[in-house]
Amino acid sequence: MNESQAIDDVLKGKAAFLADVVREVEQVIVGQEALVKSLLIGLLADGHVLLEGVPGLAKSLAVKSLAEALGGVFRRIQFTPDLLPADLVGTQIYNPKTGEWTTREGPLFANFVLADEINRAPAKVQSALLEAMQEREITIAGETHELPAPFLVLATQNPLEQEGTYPLPEAQIDRFMLKVAVGYPRRDEEKRIIARMARLDGRPVVRQVARPEQLLEARVLLDQVRVDEKILDYVVDVVFATREPDKAHLSDLAPLILYGASPRASIALTQAARARAFMEGRAFVTPHDIKAVGMEVLRHRVVTTYEAEAEGVTSEDVVQRVFDTVPVP
């Protein structure tokens, strides 16, 4: 057995728990295999995930079910316009009997945080969330507190209803490794959903089949998933094509792109592709891995112009053109 095969076997063994997690989540979630896989990629790659879709598509249920299957501490925060930063991070409480201040930790002190309808909270709340997402720590009254590991923000937002919502700052959107568009189930899947969920008792319950420590161990192994120099060049070519479309033979896109993806996108694209390869038990990344995760990594990082909006061109259209045009190694 050569070294490459040995590494593949080790990765397959360490990735086996993910199949158990998927099977358990599918006891509750019907027809959202791509959503569950994207959530796992985000968890493995240590990246936050933004879920976008109309109400009723089981976005919150999928996140909750995944957290229950993995174990660890799960918290759900319902974002509203009157939410305060202290409602997320916590605050200090004064005890008049002892004359001491004690820290009361907020719901962000958890392994898995579901930020439901994240775009309903004002900018000051988003700023408080920003430090936690990037630094994995929180500052309360001048004291810095580390968040537990793993720590992931899994956020949802409704793309249709704009009343009472606040656009997420670009700096925060860039903190999300993946933006997953959640669509409607197929006809046969909807029948299965009705049969499973349209009852008052006996609904499926998710059991814990893994431990957060297994997720941390799997993350360490991601460094053993090889990324060839040609794959790295491909990642850079794709990202630079969103910034300098003229040089990528996409001059017609230049007036449609306000600004392209940041270097954080290149890192996220590489790590997400590694996580996908790991889930499939491979010790190397292929161009297909890059393409498979590319849309979810880039769709929220490419900002289009007013001209693009007038022509009905979305950021997804731009990203798809880039992948269709940039040569594959």
N, C-alpha and C positions, 0 to 999 in steps of 0.2 A: 504494500500500500504506500503510495507516494504521499508527500507532505500535504499537497492540495486536497487529496481525498480525505486525509485524516482530519483536516480542518473542517471540511464539509460535514463529516460525520459528527464532529463535536457541535457544530452549529445546529444541525438537525436535532440532536439530543436536547440542547438547551432551548430550542424553539418549540419543542413538543407541547409545552404548557399552553402556548398560544392557541393551539387547535382545541384544547379543552375549554379555554375561555370563549372562543367563537361558538362552539357547540352549545355552551350554556346560555350565552346571550341569544342565540337563535331559538331557544325555548320560548322567548318572549317576543323578540323582534322578527318580523316576517318581511322578506323582500328588500332588505337594506344591507345586502352583503358588502357592497362597495363602501357604504358608510362605516360599517363596523371595521372593515379592513383599514380605512383611512384613519380611524380613531386609534387603532393599534399601531399604525406607522408613526403617528404623532407621539404616542406613549413611548415607543421604543427609541425614537430619535430625540426625546426630551424636548419636544416642541409643542406649543399650545395650538389648539385647533378651534377655528371659527366655523360654525355650522349655520348655513343660510337656507331657509326654506319657509314656505307658508305654514301656518299653524296646522297641527294635527298629523304631522308626518313622523311622529315618534322620535324627534330629535332629543328631547329631554329624557325620554324613557331609555333611549339607546345609551346615553351617557351614564345614567343611573345604573342600568343593568351591567354595563361594563365595569363600573366601579365596584359593584357588589360581587361580581365574579372574580375580581382581582383582590378583593379585600382592601384593607387600609381605611383611612378616614375620608368620608365623603360629605361634602357640604353643598347645599343648593342655595344660591342667592338670587332672589327675584329683584332685578334692577328696576327702579322706579324713579321718576323725576325728583322726588323728595329725599332720595337716598343721600347719606352723608359719608365722607371718607371713613369716619370712625365706625360706621356700620360694617365696613369691610375689614379694616386693619385692627380694630379694637381701640381701647382708650385706657387711661389711668384713672383709678377710683381712689378717692381719699377716704380713709377710715378715721373718723373723729375720735374714736376711743383709743386707738393706738397712735394716732398722729402720723401714720405712714401712708404712702401711696403704693398701690398694687396695680399691676397690669392685668387688664381683662382682655384676653386674646379674642380677636374677631374671627369670623368664619373662614378667612383666608388661611388660617392655620390648619390646613388639611392636606391630604395627598391629592384628592381629586375635587376640584371646585367647579361646579356648574354655574356659570354666569348666565342666567336665563334672561333673554331679551336685553342684552348688554347695551344696546344703543338707546335705551330709555333713560339712562343715567347721565347727568350733566358732566361737564369737562373736569371739574375738581375731583369727582369720583373716579373718572378714567385715569387721572394723574396718579391717584393713590394706587390704582391697580397696576400702573406702569412699572413701578419699582419692583413690585412682587413678581411680575412676569419676567422681567429682565434679570434682576439681581438675585432672585430667590430669597429675598429678605425684606423685612418691613421695619420702618422707623416709627416708634411711638414715643412722643415726648422726648425726642433727642436720643433715645436708646434704640440700637439696632438689634432685631431679633431674626434669627435664621428660621426659614420655613422648613417643614419636614421634607424628606426625600422619599419617594418621588413627589414632585409638586407640579401639577398641570392645571391650567385653566382651559376648560372646555366651554366655549361660549356659543349662545344661539342668538340669532336675530331674524326678524321678519322683514323680507325685502319689499313688501307691498305697502304696509301701513306706515305712513310718514308722520302722522299727527302725534305729537308728544314724544318725538324721538330726537336724538342728537347725533349728528355724523361723528363717527369715531375719528380721533386724530390720526393723521397718516403715520405718526411715530408709533402709535399703538397697533394699528393694522399691520405694520411691518413686523411687530413682535409675534404675530401668529404665524407659525410655520406653514400651516395649511388652512385654506379656506375651501370648505366642502359644500357644494351645492346639492341639497337634498331634494330629490324629485318624488313624484307620485309613484305608488306601487303599480304593478301590472294587474290586469283583471283577475287572473287566477290567484295572485298573491292577496288581493283585497278580500276575496272569498275566504281565504285561510285566516286573515286577520279577523274577520267577522266571527268565524267559528271559534276562534281562540279567545277573543277579547270581549265579545258582546254577551257577557254573562256577569251576574252579580257575585258569584262565588266560584271557586275552583280555578281562578286565573293562574297562569304559570308563575312560579316563584324562582328567582335566580339564586343559585347556591354559590358559595365561595369555592372556587376550584383552583385558585392560585394564591400566591402571596406577593406583596409589593417588592419583597427582597428578590424574587425571581426576575422581576422587571429590571431592577437595578443590576443584577448579574448579567442579564441579556444585553444591557446597554454597554457594559464593559467589553463584550465580545464584538460589538459593532466595529471597533477599531481593527479587528482581524478580517473584516470584509474588504477585500482589495478593490481599489479604484485605479484602473490603468491610466497612464498618462494621456492616452487618446480620449478616454472618457472625461478626464478633467478638462481637456481642450474643448470637448463637445459642450460641457457645462458652461464654460467661459464664453464660447461662441454664441450659445443660446442667450445668455444674459446680456452680453454686449449687443446682440441684435436688437434688444428692446431699448438700448440706449443710443446706438448708432445704426439705425436701420439702413442708411445709405450704404455703409460699408458691407452690409450683409445682402446686398441686392434686393433691398426692400424699400427703395426710395419713396414709393407711394404711401408707405406707412409713416414717414417722417412728420407730415403735418397732423397726423392723428394721435401722436404720442406726446403727452405733456412731459412726462419723465418716465424713465424705465426702472428696471429692478435694481436694487442696491446690492452691495457685496454680501449682505445677509442672505439674499436670495440664493446666491451661489452656494453658500454654506448649507442652507436649508435643502436645496435641491440634491446636493451630494449626500447629506445625512439621511434624507427621506428615501433616496434610492438604496442606500445601504440597508436601511430598515426593511425595505421591501425584499431585497435579496435575502436577508437574514430570515424573514418569515417563510421564504421558499426553500430554506436550507442550503443556500449557495454562499460560497465564500468570495464571490466576486460580483461586481456590478456590471450590468450590460446596458447598452443604449436603450433597450426597451424599458428598463427600470427607470431611466431618466424621463422618458416620454410618459410612462404610466403615472408618475407623480408630478410631472411638470405643470399641468394645468392648475392643480390645487396649490402648488407652491407659488405660481406666478400671477394668477388671475387677479389677486388683490394688491399686487405690487407694481403693476403697470397701470399708470393713470393716463386716461385719454383726454383729448382736448374737446372744446366746445364744437369744433368742426366735426370730430368723430361722432359726437352725440347727435349733431344735426343730420349726419349721414346714416345714423342707426348702427354705427360700428361700436362694439363693446370691447372691453379689455380681453374677454375670452376670444373674440375674433382675432385680435392682434396676436395673442399668444399662439393660437392655432396656426396662423400664417407663419409665425417664426419657426415653429416645429416642422411645418411642411416644407420650409425653404432651407433651413440650415442643414448642411450635409451631415449625414450620420456616419460615424467612423466604422 
